[in-house]
Amino acid sequence: MLAKTRAVALRISPFSQTSHVVSWLSPDWGRLSTVIKGACRRNSRFLGEYDLGATTELVFYRREREGLHVARECSLETARGYLRNDWRAYAAASWGLELAARSGTGPDEAGRVFALLEAFLDGLAGSPAAWRLLGFEMDLMGALGFRPVLDRCARCGAGFVRGTPVAFSAAHGGTVCAQDEHAPIAPDVLALLRRLAAGRRQDDGRSLRGLTASTDQLLACARVVGTLLSHHLEVSPEPRDLAYGLLAGKRKPTQRR
């Protein structure tokens, strides 16, 4: 069956000397993978029509059973060339794309996640990459049904009295009354997390442009969100730690020769 959809390229891998396998996120089909035959040939009609983080109009032969579909046509829609000129934006986009690829997005959530992914990638053009990435992670959790509870105790439902220690529990899905088994979360970090979780960020990142915080606060927020991701999506922490290490200045980007 021939199918047509908009899609963002999540991963690109070699299939043969002249072909690629591309993993996509589509609002219509969720995650799907296609073989692009002859993609690496000099005169290929697919040259320049797809790239990591770009949105493409994709026409493909859809298999009824699981397996690789075959791309028939690609037409580049949104290139997002700024990702190639700003290494911070690219580092954030790389993990965002990988997270979308690992999230197990099915057809029921695909439309919401696709919209969030496009808004995240577009927002990297003008907002702080690290905070934009954290906002996307929080929004993705919400789209998948795991948005953290941050305004009350996720365990007992009680509101927090000002000045009372508060902790975070991934198992309970949010903030809890601080007890021995959970380390307290600092008030400034909790305030930043609440700002990240407020509303939807389909505004090209404008709501995050005025956000200022220290590197330590950034990493503290990232650790909290990371525990939630690991608990619910079982993602490997290494690529995420690499991305935030680059964005926080703890690692240096590799120089191309």
C-alpha positions in Angstrom: 0.0 0.0 0.0 1.3 3.4 -0.9 1.2 5.9 2.0 2.1 9.6 2.3 2.9 11.5 5.5 5.0 14.3 7.0 7.9 12.9 9.1 11.0 14.0 11.0 14.2 11.9 10.5 15.3 10.5 13.9 18.1 8.2 12.8 20.0 7.6 9.5 22.0 4.4 9.2 23.9 2.7 6.2 22.0 -0.2 4.6 24.4 -0.9 1.8 27.1 1.0 -0.1 24.4 3.0 -1.8 21.4 2.9 0.5 20.2 4.2 3.9 17.8 3.1 6.5 16.0 6.0 8.0 13.9 5.9 11.2 11.1 8.5 11.2 8.5 9.9 13.5 5.2 10.5 11.7 2.0 12.0 13.1 0.1 9.4 11.1 2.1 6.2 11.7 4.2 6.9 14.7 7.7 5.5 14.5 8.5 3.8 11.2 11.7 2.8 9.3 12.2 2.9 5.6 14.9 1.8 3.2 16.0 4.6 0.8 17.5 2.8 -2.1 20.3 4.5 -4.0 20.4 7.4 -1.5 24.2 7.7 -1.7 24.5 7.6 -5.5 25.7 10.8 -7.1 22.6 11.3 -9.2 20.1 10.1 -6.5 16.7 11.9 -6.5 16.8 11.7 -2.7 20.0 13.8 -2.2 19.3 16.8 0.0 15.7 15.7 0.6 16.1 14.4 4.2 18.4 15.0 7.1 18.5 14.4 10.9 16.0 16.8 12.6 14.5 17.9 9.3 10.9 17.5 8.4 10.2 15.7 5.1 7.1 14.8 3.1 7.6 11.1 2.7 5.9 8.7 0.3 6.5 5.0 0.9 5.4 1.5 0.2 3.9 0.4 3.6 4.3 -3.3 4.6 1.3 -4.8 6.3 3.6 -6.8 8.6 6.4 -5.5 10.7 9.6 -4.7 8.9 11.3 -2.1 6.7 9.1 -0.1 4.4 10.5 1.2 1.1 10.7 4.9 0.4 9.4 6.0 -3.0 9.7 9.8 -2.7 11.1 12.4 -0.3 10.6 16.1 -0.4 12.3 18.3 2.1 9.9 20.6 3.9 11.8 22.2 6.8 15.6 21.9 6.8 16.4 23.5 10.1 19.9 24.4 8.9 20.7 26.3 12.2 21.3 22.9 13.8 24.4 22.6 11.6 25.7 26.0 12.7 25.2 25.9 16.4 26.7 22.9 18.2 24.7 23.5 21.4 21.5 23.3 19.4 22.7 20.2 17.6 23.7 18.5 20.9 20.3 19.2 22.3 18.5 18.1 19.1 20.6 14.9 18.9 19.4 13.7 22.3 15.8 14.9 21.7 15.7 12.9 18.5 17.2 9.8 20.2 14.7 10.1 23.0 11.8 10.3 20.5 13.2 7.2 18.8 13.4 5.3 22.2 10.0 6.4 23.6 8.0 3.6 21.9 5.6 6.1 20.4 2.5 4.4 19.0 -0.2 5.7 16.7 -2.3 6.9 19.6 0.4 9.3 20.9 2.1 10.0 17.6 0.3 13.2 16.7 1.0 14.9 20.1 4.6 13.7 20.2 5.2 14.8 16.6 3.9 18.3 17.4 6.1 18.6 20.5 9.2 17.4 18.6 8.7 19.9 15.8 8.1 22.7 18.3 11.3 21.7 20.3 13.4 21.6 17.1 12.1 25.0 15.9 12.6 26.5 19.3 16.3 25.7 19.4 16.8 28.5 16.9 16.3 31.2 19.5 16.1 29.8 23.1 18.7 28.3 25.5 19.3 24.8 24.2 19.7 23.1 27.6 16.4 24.5 29.0 14.6 23.9 25.8 15.7 20.2 26.0 14.5 19.9 29.5 11.2 21.5 28.5 10.8 18.9 25.7 11.6 16.0 28.1 8.9 17.3 30.5 6.4 17.8 27.7 7.2 14.3 26.2 6.5 12.8 29.7 3.2 14.6 29.7 2.2 13.4 26.2 3.0 9.8 27.2 1.0 10.1 30.4 3.9 10.6 32.9 3.9 14.4 33.5 5.3 14.8 37.0 3.2 16.1 39.9 5.0 19.2 41.3 2.4 21.1 43.2 1.5 18.6 45.9 2.6 15.3 47.4 2.3 12.6 44.7 2.0 10.0 47.4 -0.6 11.3 49.8 -2.1 14.2 47.8 -1.4 16.8 50.5 -0.4 20.3 49.7 3.0 21.6 50.8 3.3 24.1 53.6 5.8 26.8 52.7 9.2 26.0 54.2 8.5 22.3 54.5 11.2 20.0 52.9 10.1 18.5 49.6 11.7 15.5 47.8 11.2 13.9 44.4 10.2 10.3 43.8 10.2 8.9 40.2 8.3 5.8 41.5 5.5 8.0 42.8 5.6 10.3 39.8 6.6 13.6 41.4 7.2 15.6 44.5 6.6 13.9 47.9 6.8 14.9 51.5 10.6 14.6 52.3 11.4 11.5 54.2 14.6 9.5 54.9 14.3 7.4 51.7 14.2 10.5 49.4 16.7 13.3 49.2 15.1 16.7 49.5 14.9 18.9 46.5 16.1 22.5 46.8 13.4 25.2 46.6 15.1 27.0 43.7 15.3 23.8 41.7 11.7 23.0 42.4 10.7 26.5 41.2 12.6 26.0 37.9 11.0 22.6 37.4 7.5 24.0 37.9 8.3 26.7 35.3 9.4 24.1 32.8 6.2 22.0 33.5 3.8 25.0 33.2 1.8 24.8 30.0 2.9 23.6 26.6 5.9 24.9 24.8 4.6 25.1 21.3 5.7 28.7 21.2 9.1 28.3 19.4 10.8 28.6 22.8 9.7 32.2 23.6 8.5 31.2 27.1 12.1 30.0 28.0 14.2 32.8 26.6 14.1 34.9 29.8 15.0 32.0 32.0 18.3 32.4 33.8 19.9 29.9 36.1 23.3 28.6 37.2 25.0 25.6 35.7 24.5 23.8 39.0 20.8 24.5 38.9 20.6 23.3 35.3 22.3 20.0 36.2 20.1 19.6 39.3 17.0 19.9 37.2 18.4 17.5 34.6 19.1 14.9 37.3 15.5 15.1 38.6 14.0 14.8 35.1 16.5 12.0 34.3 15.3 9.8 37.2 11.8 10.1 35.7 12.9 9.2 32.2 14.9 6.2 33.5 12.0 5.0 35.6 9.2 5.2 33.0 11.1 4.8 29.6 14.1 2.8 30.8 16.4 5.0 28.6 20.2 4.6 28.8 21.7 7.5 30.7 25.0 7.7 28.8 23.9 9.7 25.7 21.8 12.0 27.8 24.6 12.7 30.2 26.9 13.4 27.2 24.4 15.9 25.8 23.9 17.8 29.1 27.6 17.6 29.8 28.2 19.5 26.6 25.4 22.0 27.2 26.6 22.7 30.7 30.2 23.2 29.7 31.4 20.1 31.5 32.6 18.5 28.2 34.0 20.1 25.1 32.7 19.4 21.6 34.9 17.3 19.4 36.8 19.3 16.8 36.4 18.2 13.3 39.6 17.8 11.3 
